[in-house]
């Protein structure tokens, strides 16, 4: 199994088991409210959420505000939760790198807290652009590879990969502790003898260079946030990008 398939398999069957609980723990932060406002400012409808998870909080919010909302996620278990909790929203299982909608279907497509798990980010962005109408918007956030927070995180993950035996042993021990404390099935955890780095922070400058070559893109707005502070976002210039660990792009087509 290649790395891309391993990442997707992990997101589909392992990470998704914890996401519903984690999303509740996160709550609705100032950051979440700010990126919701970025979408609302476009006055776009209908909307597609890529990486919708269980529908909280974004799809639920937009539906309650009267938007026509669609959502896709790679995890069938999360989509089932979303359908049960929000039965009037059109949810379906889908891959961000191969979105199952026609060209120019949505007025806006957005994706939050997910892009760093995409094996091929540029392919996913191109898919979001493809399904969005002329004059519409594509909005997503990114982990900034060149911010000090992610520079350190990348070093830690590489160290874990190099210390393979210790890392796998700790993974198994963590699984056992979680099973005892949560009384969940062993099937809910990753028992493979693999250590794959699933998070892929983005080199923002390289991505922007690629996006600037796409003819359909008319304008790119850049916003920054520091996720550890749970602060709201702010409009920034290119020379300030690496001051922020989280970057949000709003693309006008």
Secondary structure, DSSP 4 states (H G I P E B T S, - for coil): --HHHHHHHHIIIIIHHHHHHHHHHH-S-HHHHHHHHHHHTTT--SEEEET-TTSTTHHHHHHHTT--EEEEES-HHHHHHHHHH-TTSEEEE-BTTB--S-TT-EEEEEE-S-GGG-SSHHHHHHHHHHTEEEEEEEEEEEEBTTSHHHHHHHHHHHHHHHSHHHHHHHHHHHHHHHHHHH---GGGS---S--------B-HHHHHHHHTT-TT--EEEEEEE-GGGTPPPEE--GGGGGG-SEEEEEEE-
